[in-house]
Amino acid sequence: MEQFLKVYQELTAENLHLLKDIYSTDVRFIDPAHEINGLSQLTEYFAELYQNVESIEFTFHDVLQHDESCYLQWVMSFRHKSLAGGKTIHVPGTTYLRLNTDRKICHHRDYFDLGMMLYEHLPLLGRLLIRIKRRLGK
């Protein structure tokens, strides 16, 4: 788990080779927008991600580990020139990890609000979604 946290603190477009240190070759990665199978596809996904963002950082708050299962609470802070006028966006989330017998991650699932990350920062759609959320809260 310490190695996972360290890799995610240091990860950039230039050191994606670090992913092989924490993920199994047959890793299954799921988030609200993607389902990826295999380390090579995951590495390609991260290469695209890091190519399109100006900065990205993860702050980890709580880590729970029991045998081969881990849960993490985090906040992802990132800047993308096409979202929120290039300002930093903060998105809270949770990750579930499962380790294989080699203590590498074979299953990674992220839970976060895709609207908060993406849709709310698009010009027309964002205003509409924010209005809908406000109405649901009343």
C-alpha positions as CSV (number, residue, x, y, z in Angstrom):
1,M,0.0,0.0,0.0
2,E,2.8,2.4,0.8
3,Q,4.3,1.8,-2.7
4,F,0.9,2.5,-4.3
5,L,0.6,5.9,-2.4
6,K,4.2,6.8,-3.3
7,V,3.7,6.0,-7.0
8,Y,0.5,8.1,-7.2
9,Q,2.3,11.0,-5.5
10,E,5.1,10.9,-8.0
11,L,3.3,9.8,-11.2
12,T,3.8,12.0,-14.3
13,A,3.8,11.4,-18.1
14,E,7.5,10.8,-18.0
15,N,7.5,8.0,-15.4
16,L,4.5,5.8,-16.3
17,H,6.8,2.8,-16.2
18,L,6.3,3.0,-12.4
19,L,2.8,1.5,-12.9
20,K,4.4,-2.0,-13.5
21,D,5.7,-1.8,-10.0
22,I,2.2,-1.8,-8.4
23,Y,-0.1,-3.4,-11.0
24,S,-0.3,-6.9,-12.3
25,T,-0.2,-7.5,-16.0
26,D,-3.8,-8.6,-16.0
27,V,-5.1,-5.7,-13.9
28,R,-8.8,-4.7,-14.2
29,F,-9.3,-0.9,-13.8
30,I,-12.7,0.6,-13.6
31,D,-13.8,4.2,-13.0
32,P,-17.1,6.0,-13.8
33,A,-16.0,6.6,-17.4
34,H,-13.8,3.6,-18.3
35,E,-13.2,-0.1,-17.9
36,I,-9.7,-1.2,-18.8
37,N,-8.2,-4.6,-18.8
38,G,-4.4,-5.2,-18.7
39,L,-1.4,-3.2,-17.7
40,S,-0.6,-2.1,-21.3
41,Q,-4.1,-0.6,-21.8
42,L,-3.9,1.1,-18.3
43,T,-0.5,2.6,-19.2
44,E,-2.0,4.0,-22.5
45,Y,-4.9,5.4,-20.6
46,F,-2.6,7.2,-18.1
47,A,-0.5,8.5,-21.0
48,E,-3.6,10.1,-22.6
49,L,-4.7,11.4,-19.2
50,Y,-1.4,13.1,-18.4
51,Q,-1.1,14.4,-22.0
52,N,-4.4,16.3,-21.6
53,V,-4.1,17.7,-18.1
54,E,-1.9,20.6,-17.1
55,S,-1.4,19.2,-13.6
56,I,-2.8,16.4,-11.4
57,E,-2.3,15.6,-7.8
58,F,-3.8,13.1,-5.3
59,T,-4.2,13.8,-1.6
60,F,-4.9,10.6,0.4
61,H,-6.9,10.9,3.6
62,D,-7.9,7.4,4.8
63,V,-6.4,4.1,4.0
64,L,-8.0,0.8,5.2
65,Q,-6.3,-2.5,4.4
66,H,-7.4,-6.0,5.3
67,D,-5.6,-8.9,3.8
68,E,-5.7,-8.5,0.0
69,S,-8.4,-5.7,0.0
70,C,-7.7,-1.9,0.4
71,Y,-10.0,1.1,0.5
72,L,-8.7,4.7,0.1
73,Q,-10.3,8.1,0.4
74,W,-8.7,10.8,-1.7
75,V,-9.1,14.2,-3.4
76,M,-7.9,14.6,-6.9
77,S,-6.9,18.1,-7.8
78,F,-6.2,18.8,-11.5
79,R,-6.2,21.5,-14.1
80,H,-7.3,21.1,-17.7
81,K,-7.2,24.0,-20.1
82,S,-10.7,23.2,-21.4
83,L,-12.4,22.9,-18.1
84,A,-13.3,25.6,-15.5
85,G,-11.3,28.2,-17.3
86,G,-8.1,26.3,-16.5
87,K,-8.6,26.6,-12.8
88,T,-7.9,23.8,-10.4
89,I,-10.8,21.3,-9.9
90,H,-11.0,19.3,-6.7
91,V,-12.9,15.9,-6.9
92,P,-13.2,13.7,-3.8
93,G,-13.3,9.9,-4.4
94,T,-12.8,6.4,-3.1
95,T,-10.8,3.6,-4.5
96,Y,-11.1,-0.2,-3.9
97,L,-8.0,-2.3,-4.6
98,R,-7.6,-6.0,-4.6
99,L,-4.1,-7.5,-4.5
100,N,-3.0,-10.8,-6.0
101,T,-0.7,-13.4,-4.4
102,D,2.3,-11.4,-5.7
103,R,1.0,-8.4,-3.7
104,K,0.3,-6.5,-6.9
105,I,-3.0,-4.8,-7.7
106,C,-5.2,-7.0,-9.9
107,H,-8.4,-5.0,-9.4
108,H,-8.7,-1.2,-9.1
109,R,-12.1,0.5,-8.9
110,D,-12.5,4.2,-8.5
111,Y,-15.8,5.9,-7.3
112,F,-16.2,9.6,-7.8
113,D,-18.7,12.1,-9.2
114,L,-18.0,12.3,-12.9
115,G,-20.3,15.4,-13.1
116,M,-18.2,17.2,-10.5
117,M,-15.0,16.2,-12.4
118,L,-16.1,16.9,-15.9
119,Y,-19.7,17.8,-16.9
120,E,-20.2,20.7,-14.4
121,H,-17.3,22.5,-16.0
122,L,-18.6,22.4,-19.5
123,P,-20.1,25.8,-20.5
124,L,-23.9,25.1,-21.1
125,L,-24.2,21.6,-19.6
126,G,-22.4,22.6,-16.5
127,R,-24.9,25.4,-15.6
128,L,-27.8,23.1,-16.2
129,L,-26.4,20.3,-14.0
130,I,-25.6,22.6,-11.2
131,R,-29.2,24.0,-11.3
132,I,-30.6,20.5,-11.3
133,K,-28.4,19.5,-8.3
134,R,-29.6,22.6,-6.4
135,R,-33.3,21.8,-7.1
136,L,-32.8,18.2,-5.9
137,G,-31.4,19.5,-2.7
138,K,-34.5,21.6,-1.9
